[in-house]
Amino acid sequence: MASVARSFRPIVSQPSRLTVRLAAGGPSLPASRWALPSSSRPRPYSSTQAVQATVQDGPALTQTNRAEVTLRRFWKTVHIKETETESESGGLQVTLDHRALKTPGGSKLVIPAERRLLALLIANEWENQDEVLKQHTLPVTSLVSRAIDGLEEGAIRSGVIDQMMKYLDTDTILFTNDTPASLVRMQHEHWDPLYSWLQETYDVKLNPAEGFSPPKQSEEVKSKLRGILEQMDSWELAAFERAAYASKSFVIALALCKGRLTANQAAEASHVEVRSQIEQWGEVEDTHDVDYQDIRRALGSVACLLVKV
């Protein structure tokens, strides 16, 4: 069959005169022979109804949350400068293209003078970002932002402490097992010293779970441990919160924040069951090895936050 010529002129005013010419020598067909019925013709996409967009309240646009939204590197240089105002005298700020980095909540990300190491670590995190922003590679930035945004006082701080106390009822080290032998050995190696440390340092004796019953702690024990959290400043409480979430343990988080454990020791203590399974059955690629690095990144950022240098 002859092919239809591609060059049509759009004649809208007189559709009845429009013809389709086939290849040279072929007949001409009137438009009425090939035009689509009105029910099959495309409908115009137009509407007289006005649609108004609604704007919702949210955090102020900052260099930090701009990067979180676009997930692209928009800055060329990263610097550290001393703050200039009297209220922030002696503090340090990280700048992206000479614009101060802020928290997702819009507060200035000011590092106290006694924590200068944090400024270097945060600057290093942003300097080493590639074209595409990787949020998991900003652990110190996110932890410092958490400390600044709301943990000094008020309802947020009280809510965090309440949430952390719930971890005491489901603490990892309170659920011991009698088998296998590798697990029992690791429990004695990593958990028993923490029981002793709590009792010697804070005069707190924890009751482990028995059988299928959940562990129950006395009100006196809960009151003592809550008092420890309430005495923490915003930096230490932010560190404790992340450590508890990562390790699933109130006690391990407390031991890390108080210097009883290093980040690596805390990671080993929180993964006792996993390490026992690996010893018995081997490592699952892209699972166990990823978890190994994830928890050390989280707990390592906690240890860095607590350093005063």
Backbone as CSV, one residue per row, in Angstrom:
resi,resn,N_x,N_y,N_z,CA_x,CA_y,CA_z,C_x,C_y,C_z
1,MET,0.853,-1.190,0.000,0.000,0.000,0.000,0.882,1.230,0.000
2,ALA,0.454,2.182,-0.760,1.262,3.404,-0.841,1.271,4.114,0.493
3,SER,2.402,4.725,0.824,2.539,5.436,2.105,1.957,6.821,1.985
4,VAL,1.432,7.317,3.091,0.821,8.653,3.124,1.911,9.683,3.281
5,ALA,1.842,10.751,2.518,2.850,11.813,2.615,2.847,12.411,4.011
6,ARG,4.039,12.772,4.544,4.141,13.230,5.925,3.848,14.719,6.101
7,SER,3.969,15.474,5.027,3.835,16.930,5.179,2.389,17.347,4.977
8,PHE,1.655,17.480,6.092,0.273,17.963,6.050,0.262,19.415,6.493
9,ARG,-0.563,20.213,5.894,-0.776,21.568,6.361,-2.013,21.589,7.235
10,PRO,-1.893,22.105,8.447,-3.063,22.103,9.346,-4.106,23.109,8.895
11,ILE,-5.098,22.676,8.189,-6.185,23.546,7.722,-7.367,23.268,8.615
12,VAL,-7.630,24.165,9.555,-8.670,23.937,10.543,-9.986,24.547,10.103
13,SER,-9.929,25.681,9.374,-11.156,26.410,9.053,-12.026,25.685,8.032
14,GLN,-11.424,24.908,7.129,-12.195,24.227,6.096,-11.795,22.759,6.043
15,PRO,-12.223,21.979,7.001,-11.821,20.573,7.017,-12.415,19.782,5.874
16,SER,-13.555,20.234,5.314,-14.192,19.454,4.254,-13.375,19.476,2.972
17,ARG,-12.525,20.501,2.767,-11.730,20.595,1.554,-10.372,19.911,1.684
18,LEU,-10.053,19.470,2.902,-8.749,18.860,3.122,-8.697,17.501,2.426
19,THR,-7.629,17.282,1.698,-7.473,16.018,1.004,-6.151,15.408,1.371
20,VAL,-6.068,14.109,1.211,-4.834,13.368,1.453,-4.342,12.854,0.116
21,ARG,-3.141,13.236,-0.233,-2.582,12.800,-1.503,-1.643,11.645,-1.245
22,LEU,-1.887,10.580,-1.950,-1.043,9.413,-1.826,0.186,9.601,-2.688
23,ALA,0.954,8.606,-2.828,2.178,8.691,-3.629,1.839,9.097,-5.057
24,ALA,2.849,9.536,-5.765,2.641,10.032,-7.128,1.850,9.048,-7.948
25,GLY,0.831,9.569,-8.640,0.005,8.740,-9.487,-1.222,8.197,-8.799
26,GLY,-1.294,8.333,-7.485,-2.440,7.794,-6.764,-3.575,8.773,-6.706
27,PRO,-4.769,8.321,-6.350,-5.942,9.200,-6.269,-5.901,10.061,-5.020
28,SER,-6.691,11.122,-5.031,-6.849,11.988,-3.867,-8.122,11.606,-3.147
29,LEU,-8.076,11.611,-1.775,-9.245,11.240,-0.989,-9.765,12.461,-0.253
30,PRO,-11.073,12.709,-0.311,-11.627,13.825,0.467,-11.500,13.559,1.955
31,ALA,-11.490,14.646,2.744,-11.319,14.513,4.190,-12.421,13.699,4.821
32,SER,-13.615,13.746,4.247,-14.733,13.016,4.838,-14.509,11.521,4.821
33,ARG,-13.582,11.042,3.968,-13.342,9.602,3.860,-12.387,9.103,4.931
34,TRP,-11.500,9.996,5.441,-10.503,9.515,6.407,-10.603,10.179,7.770
35,ALA,-11.388,11.252,7.875,-11.474,11.963,9.160,-12.086,11.064,10.230
36,LEU,-11.589,11.174,11.476,-12.115,10.392,12.593,-13.494,10.892,12.965
37,PRO,-14.356,10.020,13.424,-15.659,10.482,13.917,-15.469,11.401,15.111
38,SER,-16.448,12.270,15.332,-16.325,13.272,16.391,-16.111,12.640,17.756
39,SER,-16.682,11.443,17.984,-16.537,10.801,19.286,-15.120,10.319,19.531
40,SER,-14.315,10.132,18.436,-12.954,9.630,18.586,-11.905,10.724,18.531
41,ARG,-12.311,11.943,18.197,-11.347,13.017,18.081,-10.837,13.422,19.467
42,PRO,-9.592,13.832,19.551,-9.051,14.237,20.860,-9.773,15.457,21.404
43,ARG,-10.071,15.410,22.693,-10.787,16.504,23.339,-9.790,17.570,23.784
44,PRO,-10.160,18.806,23.700,-9.237,19.878,24.124,-9.025,19.829,25.637
45,TYR,-7.764,20.025,26.059,-7.425,20.011,27.477,-7.485,21.435,28.018
46,SER,-8.633,21.866,28.334,-8.813,23.211,28.877,-9.870,23.164,29.961
47,SER,-9.756,24.081,30.891,-10.699,24.117,31.989,-10.864,25.548,32.448
48,THR,-12.061,25.882,32.864,-12.328,27.222,33.385,-12.236,27.255,34.897
49,GLN,-11.990,26.089,35.530,-11.918,26.035,36.989,-10.513,26.406,37.458
50,ALA,-10.394,27.384,38.311,-9.103,27.835,38.818,-8.670,26.957,39.982
51,VAL,-7.420,26.576,39.978,-6.858,25.756,41.047,-5.793,26.561,41.755
52,GLN,-5.934,26.714,43.063,-4.986,27.490,43.844,-4.113,26.556,44.667
53,ALA,-2.819,26.793,44.656,-1.882,25.988,45.431,-1.869,26.472,46.870
54,THR,-1.727,25.520,47.787,-1.641,25.852,49.210,-0.194,25.724,49.666
55,VAL,0.233,26.629,50.504,1.593,26.646,51.032,1.542,26.239,52.499
56,GLN,2.257,25.191,52.857,2.268,24.707,54.223,3.474,25.268,54.961
57,ASP,3.283,25.441,56.265,4.378,25.915,57.094,5.453,24.846,57.198
58,GLY,6.698,25.261,57.316,7.818,24.330,57.433,9.043,25.067,57.907
59,PRO,10.122,24.344,58.098,11.360,24.992,58.547,11.898,25.964,57.511
60,ALA,12.593,26.964,58.006,13.167,27.961,57.105,14.192,27.322,56.178
61,LEU,14.303,27.863,54.954,15.268,27.344,53.999,16.682,27.687,54.474
62,THR,17.490,26.671,54.686,18.867,26.866,55.112,19.778,26.102,54.169
63,GLN,21.094,26.329,54.331,22.047,25.608,53.491,21.957,24.107,53.740
64,THR,21.625,23.730,54.991,21.547,22.305,55.307,20.341,21.653,54.664
65,ASN,19.123,22.210,54.911,17.954,21.538,54.354,17.799,21.772,52.859
66,ARG,18.466,22.801,52.319,18.489,22.942,50.858,19.201,21.746,50.236
67,ALA,20.307,21.351,50.840,21.033,20.189,50.340,20.223,18.922,50.524
68,GLU,19.459,18.833,51.634,18.649,17.646,51.880,17.545,17.506,50.843
69,VAL,16.990,18.633,50.392,15.900,18.595,49.417,16.424,18.306,48.019
70,THR,17.459,19.006,47.590,17.959,18.852,46.229,18.857,17.633,46.064
71,LEU,19.503,17.199,47.180,20.440,16.072,47.136,21.565,16.317,46.127
72,ARG,21.907,17.578,45.947,22.985,17.943,45.038,23.972,18.874,45.742
73,ARG,25.218,18.762,45.395,26.220,19.676,45.943,26.134,20.994,45.192
74,PHE,25.832,22.068,45.927,25.703,23.384,45.321,26.837,24.312,45.755
75,TRP,27.706,23.878,46.655,28.776,24.728,47.167,30.121,24.305,46.566
76,LYS,31.047,25.245,46.546,32.378,24.969,46.019,33.432,24.881,47.125
77,THR,33.293,25.698,48.158,34.306,25.731,49.208,33.670,25.563,50.579
78,VAL,34.448,25.022,51.494,34.020,24.835,52.891,35.076,25.469,53.789
79,HIS,34.634,26.300,54.729,35.561,26.967,55.638,35.049,26.876,57.073
80,ILE,35.938,27.179,58.008,35.587,27.292,59.427,35.955,28.703,59.864
81,LYS,35.014,29.362,60.521,35.300,30.714,61.003,34.787,30.868,62.429
82,GLU,35.386,31.816,63.146,34.932,32.128,64.494,33.707,33.025,64.429
83,THR,32.804,32.826,65.382,31.597,33.644,65.422,31.958,35.065,65.836
84,GLU,31.100,35.997,65.415,31.415,37.406,65.628,30.553,38.068,66.695
85,THR,29.371,37.532,66.979,28.488,38.159,67.958,28.954,37.858,69.373
86,GLU,28.563,38.726,70.324,28.984,38.559,71.709,28.368,37.306,72.327
87,SER,27.104,37.002,71.977,26.438,35.837,72.557,27.070,34.526,72.108
88,GLU,27.754,34.548,70.959,28.371,33.331,70.432,29.888,33.449,70.442
89,SER,30.409,34.322,71.278,31.844,34.581,71.306,32.620,33.314,71.599
90,GLY,33.644,33.076,70.791,34.480,31.896,70.990,33.990,30.660,70.265
91,GLY,32.782,30.730,69.698,32.251,29.579,68.977,32.786,29.512,67.559
92,LEU,32.506,28.398,66.900,32.969,28.174,65.531,31.782,27.856,64.637
93,GLN,31.875,28.306,63.394,30.859,28.007,62.396,31.506,27.424,61.145
94,VAL,30.811,26.470,60.545,31.226,25.912,59.261,30.448,26.649,58.177
95,THR,31.140,27.101,57.148,30.488,27.853,56.076,30.614,27.121,54.748
96,LEU,29.574,27.225,53.950,29.568,26.720,52.575,29.548,27.935,51.656
97,ASP,30.612,28.134,50.903,30.752,29.339,50.076,30.566,30.595,50.934
98,HIS,31.154,30.576,52.127,31.142,31.699,53.071,29.758,31.991,53.637
99,ARG,28.821,31.087,53.477,27.509,31.223,54.114,27.411,30.190,55.234
100,ALA,26.998,30.646,56.411,27.019,29.805,57.606,26.067,28.617,57.471
101,LEU,26.532,27.467,57.893,25.709,26.263,57.906,24.706,26.371,59.048
102,LYS,23.481,25.962,58.802,22.439,26.002,59.826,21.827,24.626,60.012
103,THR,21.123,24.468,61.118,20.446,23.211,61.398,19.181,23.116,60.559
104,PRO,18.588,21.926,60.416,17.319,21.828,59.683,16.222,22.693,60.274
105,GLY,16.299,22.997,61.578,15.305,23.856,62.202,15.543,25.332,62.001
106,GLY,16.647,25.700,61.349,16.934,27.086,61.062,17.839,27.766,62.063
107,SER,18.285,27.050,63.110,19.187,27.643,64.099,20.615,27.664,63.552
108,LYS,21.414,28.592,64.066,22.805,28.643,63.663,23.551,27.431,64.211
109,LEU,24.321,26.793,63.366,25.088,25.626,63.794,26.433,26.122,64.340
110,VAL,26.402,26.512,65.608,27.579,27.072,66.267,28.188,26.004,67.173
111,ILE,29.471,25.746,66.985,30.185,24.748,67.776,30.880,25.458,68.939
112,PRO,30.673,24.999,70.174,31.369,25.628,71.309,32.882,25.515,71.165
113,ALA,33.566,26.460,71.789,35.023,26.511,71.663,35.688,25.253,72.198
114,GLU,35.091,24.631,73.229,35.719,23.435,73.810,35.495,22.183,72.975
115,ARG,34.747,22.294,71.882,34.499,21.140,71.007,34.975,21.454,69.586
116,ARG,36.161,21.993,69.465,36.698,22.399,68.167,36.827,21.224,67.195
117,LEU,37.050,20.035,67.736,37.166,18.857,66.870,35.913,18.666,66.030
118,LEU,34.750,18.983,66.601,33.495,18.816,65.864,33.458,19.689,64.620
119,ALA,33.968,20.912,64.741,33.975,21.803,63.575,34.806,21.212,62.445
120,LEU,35.947,20.630,62.779,36.788,20.004,61.755,36.087,18.800,61.125
121,LEU,35.420,18.003,61.948,34.738,16.808,61.428,33.562,17.198,60.529
122,ILE,32.810,18.210,60.928,31.675,18.645,60.114,32.155,19.231,58.790
123,ALA,33.181,20.062,58.846,33.730,20.616,57.608,34.229,19.508,56.694
124,ASN,34.836,18.497,57.263,35.329,17.376,56.460,34.184,16.613,55.814
125,GLU,33.074,16.448,56.536,31.921,15.743,55.968,31.390,16.463,54.730
126,TRP,31.271,17.784,54.802,30.720,18.537,53.673,31.732,18.685,52.537
127,GLU,32.997,18.765,52.870,34.024,18.886,51.840,34.126,17.612,51.015
128,ASN,33.870,16.474,51.621,34.027,15.195,50.929,32.756,14.703,50.243
129,GLN,31.727,15.549,50.184,30.529,15.181,49.436,30.800,15.267,47.941
130,ASP,30.303,14.290,47.204,30.434,14.311,45.751,29.309,15.141,45.149
131,GLU,29.092,14.988,43.871,28.047,15.764,43.202,26.678,15.472,43.792
132,VAL,26.441,14.196,44.139,25.175,13.805,44.748,25.389,13.684,46.255
133,LEU,24.551,14.374,47.023,24.683,14.390,48.479,24.257,13.046,49.062
134,LYS,25.062,12.494,49.941,24.751,11.242,50.634,24.539,11.553,52.105
135,GLN,23.289,11.497,52.539,22.944,11.936,53.877,23.578,11.060,54.961
136,HIS,23.772,9.772,54.674,24.338,8.896,55.696,25.813,9.198,55.950
137,THR,26.421,10.025,55.102,27.817,10.394,55.305,27.950,11.712,56.082
138,LEU,26.856,12.147,56.722,26.870,13.358,57.541,26.464,13.039,58.981
139,PRO,27.033,12.020,59.599,26.582,11.627,60.940,26.859,12.669,62.011
140,VAL,28.007,13.343,61.933,28.336,14.340,62.956,27.470,15.583,62.777
141,THR,27.259,15.995,61.532,26.401,17.153,61.268,24.998,16.933,61.817
142,SER,24.421,15.776,61.553,23.066,15.505,62.018,22.999,15.419,63.534
143,LEU,24.041,14.884,64.160,24.046,14.752,65.615,24.191,16.115,66.289
144,VAL,25.045,16.970,65.754,25.186,18.324,66.295,23.884,19.103,66.107
145,SER,23.253,18.950,64.964,21.973,19.627,64.721,20.927,19.168,65.722
146,ARG,20.940,17.890,66.051,19.992,17.362,67.039,20.237,17.977,68.412
147,ALA,21.489,18.148,68.773,21.826,18.735,70.070,21.377,20.188,70.160
148,ILE,21.454,20.908,69.056,21.116,22.331,69.055,19.612,22.550,68.974
149,ASP,18.926,21.721,68.179,17.488,21.915,67.941,16.629,21.301,69.043
150,GLY,16.509,21.974,70.173,15.461,21.623,71.129,15.812,20.771,72.308
151,LEU,17.048,20.325,72.480,17.363,19.431,73.591,17.875,20.154,74.828
152,GLU,17.918,21.459,74.813,18.397,22.185,75.985,17.342,22.231,77.078
153,GLU,16.094,22.433,76.714,15.015,22.486,77.698,13.689,22.358,76.968
154,GLY,12.605,22.234,77.754,11.275,22.212,77.162,10.730,20.821,76.934
155,ALA,9.628,20.787,76.180,8.889,19.545,75.975,9.676,18.524,75.167
156,ILE,10.480,18.985,74.214,11.244,18.043,73.390,12.242,17.274,74.254
157,ARG,12.938,17.984,75.108,13.909,17.332,75.988,13.221,16.322,76.909
158,SER,12.101,16.717,77.513,11.373,15.800,78.397,10.875,14.577,77.639
159,GLY,10.412,14.794,76.412,9.931,13.672,75.608,11.035,12.697,75.255
160,VAL,12.229,13.230,74.969,13.367,12.360,74.657,13.737,11.515,75.871
161,ILE,13.770,12.117,77.045,14.112,11.379,78.259,13.070,10.295,78.528
162,ASP,11.798,10.618,78.345,10.741,9.613,78.528,10.934,8.447,77.567
163,GLN,11.258,8.761,76.325,11.451,7.715,75.321,12.665,6.859,75.648
164,MET,13.731,7.466,76.134,14.941,6.715,76.463,14.716,5.783,77.654
165,MET,13.875,6.186,78.590,13.592,5.328,79.746,12.870,4.050,79.337
166,LYS,12.150,4.087,78.216,11.473,2.878,77.735,12.468,1.807,77.300
167,TYR,13.668,2.246,76.891,14.685,1.281,76.478,15.181,0.443,77.648
168,LEU,14.988,0.939,78.859,15.409,0.184,80.033,14.591,-1.091,80.181
169,ASP,13.339,-1.076,79.750,12.473,-2.248,79.887,12.768,-3.313,78.834
170,THR,13.407,-2.919,77.748,13.692,-3.887,76.670,15.179,-3.903,76.332
171,ASP,16.000,-3.593,77.315,17.441,-3.483,77.079,18.016,-4.801,76.580
172,THR,18.892,-4.719,75.593,19.494,-5.909,74.993,20.177,-6.792,76.022
173,ILE,20.902,-6.202,76.957,21.708,-7.014,77.878,20.863,-7.698,78.950
174,LEU,19.566,-7.377,79.039,18.704,-8.003,80.045,18.124,-9.327,79.569
175,PHE,18.335,-9.653,78.289,17.772,-10.893,77.731,18.919,-11.851,77.418
176,THR,19.226,-12.700,78.386,20.330,-13.655,78.239,19.810,-15.015,77.809
177,ASN,20.716,-15.829,77.261,20.373,-17.179,76.805,21.367,-18.181,77.375
178,ASP,20.924,-19.435,77.474,21.763,-20.520,77.996,22.484,-21.275,76.891
179,THR,22.063,-21.101,75.670,22.676,-21.755,74.514,22.639,-20.781,73.342
180,PRO,23.487,-20.961,72.334,24.618,-21.897,72.251,25.803,-21.415,73.088
181,ALA,26.838,-22.229,73.130,27.987,-21.927,73.978,28.679,-20.631,73.548
182,SER,28.730,-20.361,72.245,29.393,-19.135,71.763,28.659,-17.895,72.253
183,LEU,27.330,-17.948,72.280,26.543,-16.808,72.740,26.729,-16.591,74.238
184,VAL,26.715,-17.685,74.996,26.910,-17.588,76.451,28.267,-16.973,76.762
185,ARG,29.286,-17.396,76.013,30.630,-16.864,76.226,30.694,-15.369,75.968
186,MET,30.064,-14.912,74.878,30.089,-13.490,74.545,29.274,-12.666,75.521
187,GLN,28.172,-13.218,76.027,27.375,-12.506,77.031,28.201,-12.255,78.285
188,HIS,28.920,-13.267,78.744,29.763,-13.099,79.930,30.893,-12.099,79.655
189,GLU,31.430,-12.133,78.449,32.559,-11.276,78.107,32.171,-9.818,78.008
190,HIS,30.995,-9.520,77.417,30.624,-8.135,77.128,29.562,-7.565,78.076
191,TRP,28.674,-8.394,78.592,27.564,-7.873,79.385,27.811,-7.904,80.888
192,ASP,28.431,-8.945,81.382,28.653,-9.040,82.831,29.429,-7.843,83.375
193,PRO,30.492,-7.365,82.684,31.194,-6.177,83.203,30.310,-4.937,83.291
194,LEU,29.284,-4.831,82.440,28.392,-3.673,82.488,27.485,-3.724,83.707
195,TYR,27.030,-4.922,84.082,26.261,-5.082,85.326,27.097,-4.620,86.519
196,SER,28.340,-5.058,86.550,29.230,-4.689,87.668,29.512,-3.199,87.681
197,TRP,29.719,-2.613,86.513,30.008,-1.182,86.430,28.838,-0.352,86.936
198,LEU,27.611,-0.727,86.578,26.434,-0.003,87.041,26.316,-0.042,88.560
199,GLN,26.557,-1.212,89.115,26.415,-1.361,90.559,27.502,-0.600,91.312
200,GLU,28.726,-0.636,90.802,29.830,0.040,91.482,29.760,1.554,91.331
201,THR,29.323,2.025,90.172,29.343,3.462,89.889,28.078,4.179,90.353
202,TYR,26.923,3.559,90.139,25.654,4.228,90.430,24.816,3.503,91.480
203,ASP,25.349,2.424,92.047,24.609,1.629,93.028,23.263,1.166,92.457
204,VAL,23.316,0.707,91.227,22.122,0.240,90.517,22.302,-1.228,90.162
205,LYS,21.347,-2.054,90.578,21.356,-3.474,90.247,20.157,-3.789,89.374
206,LEU,20.428,-4.211,88.154,19.364,-4.510,87.205,18.914,-5.953,87.323
207,ASN,17.623,-6.168,87.098,17.051,-7.509,87.104,16.893,-7.992,85.668
208,PRO,17.596,-9.052,85.277,17.444,-9.551,83.901,16.112,-10.273,83.724
209,ALA,15.737,-10.485,82.475,14.503,-11.206,82.172,14.644,-12.667,82.575
210,GLU,13.533,-13.263,82.978,13.508,-14.670,83.368,12.446,-15.384,82.551
211,GLY,12.868,-16.396,81.809,11.932,-17.139,80.974,11.295,-16.235,79.934
212,PHE,9.956,-16.302,79.851,9.229,-15.474,78.890,8.732,-14.174,79.515
213,SER,9.035,-13.950,80.773,8.579,-12.747,81.460,9.518,-11.590,81.168
214,PRO,8.968,-10.415,80.920,9.831,-9.246,80.658,10.538,-8.805,81.935
215,PRO,11.680,-8.173,81.813,12.387,-7.707,83.009,11.631,-6.570,83.687
216,LYS,11.697,-6.539,84.998,11.042,-5.490,85.777,12.059,-4.854,86.715
217,GLN,12.142,-3.547,86.652,13.067,-2.801,87.494,12.278,-2.023,88.547
218,SER,12.881,-1.860,89.693,12.230,-1.136,90.785,12.128,0.348,90.448
219,GLU,11.206,1.029,91.115,11.044,2.460,90.910,12.288,3.224,91.351
220,GLU,12.982,2.696,92.355,14.218,3.338,92.814,15.279,3.316,91.725
221,VAL,15.408,2.173,91.045,16.381,2.049,89.960,16.019,2.999,88.820
222,LYS,14.745,3.032,88.455,14.312,3.911,87.373,14.553,5.373,87.724
223,SER,14.314,5.740,88.969,14.502,7.114,89.399,15.974,7.518,89.325
224,LYS,16.868,6.616,89.735,18.305,6.919,89.685,18.780,7.102,88.251
225,LEU,18.361,6.210,87.382,18.811,6.288,85.993,18.196,7.478,85.259
226,ARG,16.963,7.802,85.593,16.354,8.993,84.980,17.079,10.250,85.440
227,GLY,17.497,10.266,86.695,18.240,11.409,87.199,19.542,11.629,86.452
228,ILE,20.182,10.529,86.022,21.421,10.642,85.244,21.156,11.334,83.918
229,LEU,20.053,10.969,83.253,19.714,11.591,81.970,19.357,13.062,82.143
230,GLU,18.658,13.386,83.209,18.246,14.767,83.427,19.438,15.683,83.707
231,GLN,20.533,15.130,84.207,21.726,15.925,84.472,22.587,16.156,83.227
232,MET,22.294,15.446,82.145,23.074,15.607,80.919,22.744,16.915,80.236
233,ASP,23.759,17.534,79.620,23.484,18.710,78.799,22.952,18.252,77.441
234,SER,22.625,19.205,76.585,22.001,18.856,75.305,22.920,18.021,74.425
235,TRP,24.235,18.243,74.504,25.177,17.507,73.686,25.247,16.041,74.124
236,GLU,25.348,15.835,75.426,25.447,14.472,75.931,24.138,13.720,75.745
237,LEU,23.004,14.413,75.895,21.705,13.752,75.713,21.497,13.357,74.256
238,ALA,21.920,14.212,73.328,21.829,13.851,71.909,22.690,12.639,71.603
239,ALA,23.876,12.595,72.204,24.757,11.442,72.008,24.131,10.187,72.589
240,PHE,23.561,10.295,73.783,22.924,9.137,74.416,21.753,8.629,73.571
241,GLU,20.962,9.544,73.042,19.803,9.146,72.240,20.229,8.327,71.028
242,ARG,21.232,8.819,70.303,21.683,8.069,69.123,22.283,6.732,69.526
243,ALA,23.056,6.702,70.601,23.680,5.454,71.037,22.628,4.428,71.440
244,ALA,21.569,4.865,72.102,20.500,3.946,72.513,19.755,3.392,71.305
245,TYR,19.475,4.262,70.338,18.794,3.795,69.126,19.665,2.796,68.356
246,ALA,20.957,3.053,68.290,21.850,2.193,67.512,22.105,0.859,68.204
247,SER,22.286,0.892,69.517,22.647,-0.327,70.250,21.449,-1.073,70.807
248,LYS,20.284,-0.435,70.804,19.068,-1.017,71.409,19.292,-1.310,72.887
249,SER,20.064,-0.449,73.534,20.415,-0.709,74.925,20.617,0.600,75.677
250,PHE,19.915,0.733,76.796,20.106,1.881,77.684,21.481,1.810,78.332
251,VAL,21.853,0.623,78.789,23.095,0.462,79.542,24.313,0.675,78.646
252,ILE,24.311,0.097,77.450,25.445,0.269,76.542,25.596,1.735,76.155
253,ALA,24.475,2.420,75.897,24.521,3.838,75.557,25.100,4.654,76.713
254,LEU,24.691,4.338,77.933,25.200,5.059,79.098,26.689,4.800,79.289
255,ALA,27.106,3.558,79.119,28.522,3.219,79.276,29.388,3.934,78.235
256,LEU,28.872,4.085,77.020,29.613,4.802,75.979,29.706,6.287,76.305
257,CYS,28.598,6.882,76.729,28.590,8.316,77.012,29.425,8.668,78.239
258,LYS,29.557,7.745,79.160,30.331,8.002,80.376,31.783,7.535,80.259
259,GLY,32.180,7.059,79.094,33.566,6.686,78.874,33.932,5.289,79.342
260,ARG,32.956,4.488,79.752,33.254,3.111,80.176,33.563,2.217,78.980
261,LEU,32.954,2.506,77.828,33.172,1.736,76.605,33.641,2.656,75.489
262,THR,34.461,2.120,74.600,34.774,2.816,73.356,33.659,2.529,72.354
263,ALA,33.688,3.229,71.229,32.668,3.007,70.199,32.710,1.571,69.689
264,ASN,33.911,1.035,69.488,34.031,-0.330,68.992,33.563,-1.341,70.038
265,GLN,33.895,-1.111,71.322,33.444,-2.012,72.374,31.923,-1.976,72.513
266,ALA,31.338,-0.795,72.379,29.884,-0.686,72.445,29.229,-1.424,71.281
267,ALA,29.827,-1.333,70.097,29.296,-2.046,68.932,29.385,-3.555,69.134
268,GLU,30.504,-4.026,69.687,30.663,-5.459,69.951,29.625,-5.934,70.961
269,ALA,29.378,-5.150,72.016,28.431,-5.549,73.056,26.996,-5.574,72.533
270,SER,26.656,-4.682,71.630,25.285,-4.613,71.120,24.994,-5.662,70.057
271,HIS,26.040,-6.252,69.468,25.859,-7.255,68.414,26.301,-8.640,68.856
272,VAL,26.124,-8.933,70.136,26.538,-10.234,70.656,25.805,-11.370,69.949
273,GLU,24.483,-11.243,69.802,23.714,-12.327,69.166,24.127,-12.506,67.702
274,VAL,24.314,-11.389,66.990,24.697,-11.463,65.580,26.067,-12.109,65.429
275,ARG,27.009,-11.729,66.276,28.362,-12.285,66.185,28.358,-13.777,66.507
276,SER,27.469,-14.199,67.398,27.347,-15.632,67.699,26.818,-16.401,66.492
277,GLN,25.842,-15.820,65.799,25.304,-16.464,64.597,26.354,-16.552,63.503
278,ILE,27.144,-15.486,63.346,28.195,-15.504,62.334,29.224,-16.578,62.660
279,GLU,29.556,-16.727,63.935,30.530,-17.732,64.348,30.039,-19.144,64.047
280,GLN,28.730,-19.332,64.138,28.156,-20.662,63.889,27.882,-20.930,62.416
281,TRP,27.277,-19.950,61.744,26.758,-20.205,60.396,27.467,-19.410,59.305
282,GLY,28.308,-18.487,59.668,29.001,-17.693,58.671,28.322,-16.352,58.439
283,GLU,28.998,-15.492,57.709,28.509,-14.134,57.458,27.676,-14.069,56.196
284,VAL,26.568,-13.329,56.270,25.709,-13.093,55.109,26.178,-11.814,54.423
285,GLU,26.604,-11.944,53.183,27.132,-10.804,52.451,26.058,-9.756,52.223
286,ASP,26.439,-8.480,52.293,25.560,-7.328,52.122,24.525,-7.199,53.234
287,THR,24.681,-7.931,54.304,23.800,-7.802,55.464,24.630,-7.611,56.727
288,HIS,25.331,-8.658,57.122,26.147,-8.564,58.329,27.278,-7.552,58.179
289,ASP,27.899,-7.537,57.018,29.018,-6.598,56.821,28.540,-5.148,56.785
290,VAL,27.339,-4.917,56.242,26.784,-3.565,56.228,26.411,-3.125,57.641
291,ASP,25.768,-4.017,58.402,25.418,-3.701,59.787,26.659,-3.402,60.618
292,TYR,27.736,-4.115,60.343,28.990,-3.919,61.064,29.473,-2.477,60.912
293,GLN,29.397,-1.950,59.693,29.855,-0.590,59.441,28.843,0.449,59.926
294,ASP,27.550,0.170,59.773,26.518,1.141,60.146,26.569,1.478,61.628
295,ILE,26.645,0.455,62.467,26.608,0.720,63.907,27.885,1.411,64.370
296,ARG,28.992,1.135,63.718,30.244,1.815,64.089,30.246,3.267,63.620
297,ARG,29.583,3.545,62.514,29.461,4.934,62.088,28.597,5.706,63.077
298,ALA,27.485,5.107,63.508,26.589,5.785,64.444,27.252,5.985,65.802
299,LEU,27.847,4.930,66.348,28.468,5.031,67.667,29.766,5.824,67.616
300,GLY,30.448,5.795,66.478,31.646,6.614,66.329,31.330,8.097,66.362
301,SER,30.210,8.493,65.750,29.813,9.904,65.794,29.458,10.318,67.216
302,VAL,28.903,9.393,68.000,28.611,9.668,69.405,29.904,9.940,70.170
303,ALA,30.892,9.078,69.977,32.171,9.245,70.672,32.832,10.571,70.287
304,CYS,32.722,10.959,69.021,33.333,12.221,68.574,32.619,13.422,69.203
305,LEU,31.304,13.336,69.338,30.546,14.447,69.906,30.932,14.722,71.355
306,LEU,31.326,13.676,72.059,31.611,13.801,73.491,33.034,14.288,73.769
307,VAL,33.872,14.285,72.731,35.254,14.707,72.931,35.325,16.229,73.049
308,LYS,36.012,16.691,74.064,36.199,18.138,74.238,37.647,18.484,73.941
309,VAL,37.899,18.896,72.729,39.254,19.260,72.285,39.178,20.548,71.480
